[in-house]
Amino acid sequence: QLQVLFILQEALSNVRKHAQASSVLVQIDNGRDFMMTVQDDGLGFDMNTVAEKGEGHVGLRIMKERAERLAAQFDIKSLPDQGTTISLHLLRQERLVA
């Protein structure tokens, strides 16, 4: 639970620091599997440019590492001027282990 909270906190911090968004939508589905989505309508970014910068985007790397520790599926979708969506999917069997 704490790792999920830290991922959410980092995602919202990135929106505040970088996105210049007018709205953010956080959706949580705590059913059989756990799903969390954080979607903003901000500036977005080019995923290839971010990948080239490597360590320059520590927050994205930290979220990914936290998700890996949970054995969760983690995805970032973003395009310039089209916002960003971060999703976390933790399967039921992994929830029981975590």
N, C-alpha and C positions, 0 to 999 in steps of 0.2 A: 504494500500500500504506500509505503514511504517513497519507494522508487517512482511509482506512478505520479505521486504528488510532486516530486522533484522535476519530472519530465514536464508536467503541466506548468509548473512555475517557470521553468526555463523557456518554454514555448511562449508564454505570456510576456516574459521579460524581453524576448526577441521582438515581439510585436511592438512593445512599448519603445524599444531602443531604435528599431530599424524600419519598421513597416510603414509608418505614417498612415496607419489605417484609421478609418472612421468607425469601423465596427469589427467585432470579434465574436465568433460563435463557438462556444464550447459545448460539445455533445458527449454525453456519457451513457453507455448502455451497459448496465451491470447485471446482465442476464447470465445465461449458461457460460458464455465467453464474456470477456471484458473488452469493450471497445471505447476508445476515446478519440475524438477528433477536435482539433483546434483549427479554425478557418478564419482568415482575415481578408479584408478587401484592400489591402495596402499595396505598396510598391512592387512586391514580389521580387524575384531575382532569377538569373539564369543559373540553373544547376551546374552546368559545365564550368562556368566561371568560378563558382564556389568551390568545385572540386579541384580546380587548378590552384586556388589559393591555399588549399590544404589546411594548415594549422591556424590560418587567419580566422576561421569560423569555429571557435572552440565550443560554443553553445550547441551547435548542430551535432558536433562529434560527441559531446557529453551525453546528449539525449539518446543518440544511437547506441552508445556504450551501455547506458543504463537499461535500455530495452533489451540489448543482447544478454545482459546479466539475468533478466527475467525470462529469457527465451521467448520474447514477444516479437511479433512482426511490427516493424516500424517503417513508415513511409513518409517522404516529404515530396510534395508536389508544388511547384512554384513556376510562374512565368512572369517576366517583367510586365509591370502595370496590370497584372491580373491576380494579385494576391498570392497567399500561401496556405496550403493545407497540410497539417501534420496529423498523422493517424497512428494509433497504437492498438494492436490487437493481441490480446493474451488469451490463448485457448484454455478451456476449462481444465484440462489435465495439467497444464503448466501452472495454473492458479493454485491447484492443490499442492504442488511441490513448493511454490513460492510462499 
